[in-house]
Amino acid sequence: MNIEVKYGLPFVEVTICYRGEKLYLKHVLLDTGSAGTIFSADVVDAIGVKIETGD
């Protein structure tokens, strides 16, 4: 994993795979203090990831 530091913050490149589709994202903030990961619903909609009740 390559970590690029910009503005004093760590950024990485991410590939999300979902049901055979792939989405490549550049400049994703790596939050080292978070217990989970959040992506914009508008962005992941491009490969068919949808918001469900309770999300």
Backbone as a printed PyTorch tensor [residue, N CA C, xyz], in Angstrom:
tensor([[[  0.8560,  -1.1700,   0.0000],
         [  0.0000,   0.0000,   0.0000],
         [  0.8990,   1.2280,   0.0000]],

        [[  0.6250,   2.1300,  -0.9230],
         [  1.3450,   3.3880,  -0.9710],
         [  0.5240,   4.4530,  -0.2590]],

        [[  1.1590,   5.1290,   0.6750],
         [  0.4970,   6.2150,   1.4050],
         [  1.1450,   7.5230,   0.9840]],

        [[  0.3290,   8.4410,   0.5170],
         [  0.8030,   9.7570,   0.0950],
         [  0.3300,  10.7790,   1.1350]],

        [[  1.2530,  11.5380,   1.6600],
         [  0.9010,  12.5510,   2.6550],
         [  0.6780,  13.8830,   1.9460]],

        [[ -0.5480,  14.4170,   2.1010],
         [ -0.9040,  15.7190,   1.5370],
         [ -1.5520,  16.5290,   2.6540]],

        [[ -1.1340,  17.7450,   2.7760],
         [ -1.6860,  18.6340,   3.8000],
         [ -1.5080,  18.0450,   5.2030]],

        [[ -0.5000,  17.2020,   5.3670],
         [ -0.2490,  16.5610,   6.6490],
         [ -1.1590,  15.3790,   6.9400]],

        [[ -1.9270,  14.9090,   5.9370],
         [ -2.8690,  13.8010,   6.1130],
         [ -2.5210,  12.6510,   5.1700]],

        [[ -2.7590,  11.3910,   5.6070],
         [ -2.4390,  10.2320,   4.7650],
         [ -3.5610,   9.9200,   3.7680]],

        [[ -3.2070,   9.7780,   2.4940],
         [ -4.1520,   9.4270,   1.4370],
         [ -3.6800,   8.1550,   0.7370]],

        [[ -4.6460,   7.3300,   0.2980],
         [ -4.3390,   6.0840,  -0.4050],
         [ -5.2130,   5.9650,  -1.6470]],

        [[ -4.8890,   4.9960,  -2.4910],
         [ -5.7230,   4.6600,  -3.6440],
         [ -6.4900,   3.3900,  -3.2760]],

        [[ -7.7780,   3.3170,  -3.6640],
         [ -8.6420,   2.2030,  -3.2720],
         [ -9.3710,   1.6670,  -4.5030]],

        [[ -9.4800,   0.3480,  -4.5930],
         [-10.3220,  -0.2880,  -5.5940],
         [-11.4400,  -1.0140,  -4.8610]],

        [[-12.6920,  -0.6530,  -5.1620],
         [-13.8550,  -1.2990,  -4.5660],
         [-14.4220,  -2.2710,  -5.5920]],

        [[-14.5890,  -3.5320,  -5.2010],
         [-15.1660,  -4.5530,  -6.0730],
         [-16.5220,  -4.9440,  -5.5100]],

        [[-17.5510,  -4.9350,  -6.3850],
         [-18.9050,  -5.2730,  -5.9580],
         [-19.6300,  -5.9500,  -7.1040]],

        [[-20.0000,  -7.2090,  -6.8910],
         [-20.7340,  -7.9970,  -7.8900],
         [-20.0970,  -7.9510,  -9.2830]],

        [[-18.7950,  -8.1100,  -9.3060],
         [-18.0790,  -8.1560, -10.5720],
         [-17.6910,  -6.8010, -11.1490]],

        [[-18.1630,  -5.7300, -10.5520],
         [-17.8240,  -4.3720, -10.9990],
         [-16.6860,  -3.8270, -10.1370]],

        [[-15.8580,  -2.9920, -10.7360],
         [-14.7500,  -2.3770,  -9.9940],
         [-14.8230,  -0.8650, -10.1110]],

        [[-14.4760,  -0.2180,  -9.0150],
         [-14.4350,   1.2410,  -8.9630],
         [-13.1000,   1.6420,  -8.3640]],

        [[-12.3230,   2.4180,  -9.0930],
         [-11.0020,   2.8750,  -8.6520],
         [-11.1100,   4.3060,  -8.1350]],

        [[-10.6500,   4.5200,  -6.9160],
         [-10.6900,   5.8540,  -6.3070],
         [ -9.2860,   6.3010,  -5.9350]],

        [[ -8.9520,   7.5000,  -6.3260],
         [ -7.6650,   8.0920,  -5.9500],
         [ -7.8950,   9.0730,  -4.8130]],

        [[ -6.8940,   9.2820,  -4.0240],
         [ -6.9060,  10.2960,  -2.9690],
         [ -7.9990,  10.0670,  -1.9310]],

        [[ -8.0430,   8.8590,  -1.3650],
         [ -8.9880,   8.5280,  -0.3020],
         [ -8.2760,   8.7410,   1.0340]],

        [[ -8.8880,   9.5290,   1.9020],
         [ -8.2940,   9.8190,   3.2080],
         [ -8.2660,   8.5510,   4.0480]],

        [[ -7.1070,   8.2090,   4.5760],
         [ -6.9300,   7.0520,   5.4380],
         [ -7.0970,   7.5210,   6.8740]],

        [[ -8.2400,   7.1880,   7.4700],
         [ -8.5380,   7.6100,   8.8420],
         [ -8.0700,   6.5240,   9.7960]],

        [[ -6.9270,   6.7210,  10.4060],
         [ -6.3280,   5.6940,  11.2590],
         [ -7.0250,   5.5650,  12.6080]],

        [[ -7.9240,   6.4900,  12.9440],
         [ -8.6200,   6.4180,  14.2190],
         [-10.0520,   5.9410,  14.1100]],

        [[-10.4680,   5.5450,  12.9130],
         [-11.8560,   5.1480,  12.6870],
         [-12.0200,   3.6360,  12.8050]],

        [[-13.1750,   3.2140,  13.3290],
         [-13.4700,   1.7850,  13.4400],
         [-14.1420,   1.2500,  12.1740]],

        [[-14.5130,   2.1360,  11.2500],
         [-15.1980,   1.7190,  10.0350],
         [-14.7540,   2.5510,   8.8510]],

        [[-15.3600,   2.2560,   7.7050],
         [-15.0360,   2.9600,   6.4710],
         [-16.3170,   3.5030,   5.8580]],

        [[-16.2730,   4.7330,   5.3730],
         [-17.4420,   5.3600,   4.7610],
         [-17.0500,   5.8790,   3.3870]],

        [[-17.8800,   5.5440,   2.3910],
         [-17.7130,   6.0880,   1.0500],
         [-18.9890,   6.8270,   0.6840]],

        [[-18.8840,   7.8320,  -0.1390],
         [-20.0440,   8.5880,  -0.5940],
         [-20.9890,   7.6780,  -1.3730]],

        [[-22.2770,   7.7070,  -1.0150],
         [-23.2770,   6.8980,  -1.7120],
         [-23.3510,   7.2730,  -3.1860]],

        [[-23.1610,   8.5320,  -3.4950],
         [-23.1940,   8.9760,  -4.8940],
         [-22.0510,   8.3650,  -5.7010]],

        [[-20.9080,   8.1660,  -5.0670],
         [-19.7430,   7.6260,  -5.7650],
         [-19.8950,   6.1240,  -6.0070]],

        [[-20.2630,   5.3670,  -4.9760],
         [-20.3560,   3.9100,  -5.1270],
         [-21.5970,   3.4680,  -5.8960]],

        [[-22.5450,   4.3740,  -6.1090],
         [-23.7200,   4.0770,  -6.9290],
         [-23.3070,   3.7070,  -8.3500]],

        [[-22.1440,   4.1730,  -8.7820],
         [-21.6470,   3.9010, -10.1320],
         [-21.4460,   2.4120, -10.3800]],

        [[-21.2310,   1.6090,  -9.3330],
         [-21.0550,   0.1680,  -9.5090],
         [-22.2240,  -0.6260,  -8.9030]],

        [[-23.3010,   0.0670,  -8.5770],
         [-24.5170,  -0.6180,  -8.1370],
         [-24.7140,  -0.7550,  -6.6470]],

        [[-23.8400,  -0.1750,  -5.8450],
         [-24.0270,  -0.2170,  -4.3830],
         [-25.1380,   0.7660,  -4.0340]],

        [[-26.1520,   0.2640,  -3.3450],
         [-27.3210,   1.0850,  -3.0010],
         [-27.4670,   1.2140,  -1.4860]],

        [[-28.0670,   2.3160,  -1.0510],
         [-28.3730,   2.5290,   0.3560],
         [-29.5890,   1.6880,   0.7300]],

        [[-29.5080,   1.0100,   1.8700],
         [-30.6330,   0.2250,   2.3680],
         [-31.1540,   0.8460,   3.6550]],

        [[-32.4010,   0.5450,   3.9870],
         [-32.9780,   1.0370,   5.2260],
         [-32.0920,   0.6230,   6.4020]],

        [[-31.7920,   1.5740,   7.2430],
         [-30.9330,   1.3030,   8.3980],
         [-29.4710,   1.6600,   8.1760]],

        [[-29.1060,   1.9900,   6.9430],
         [-27.7230,   2.3960,   6.6660],
         [-27.4760,   3.8030,   7.1460]]])
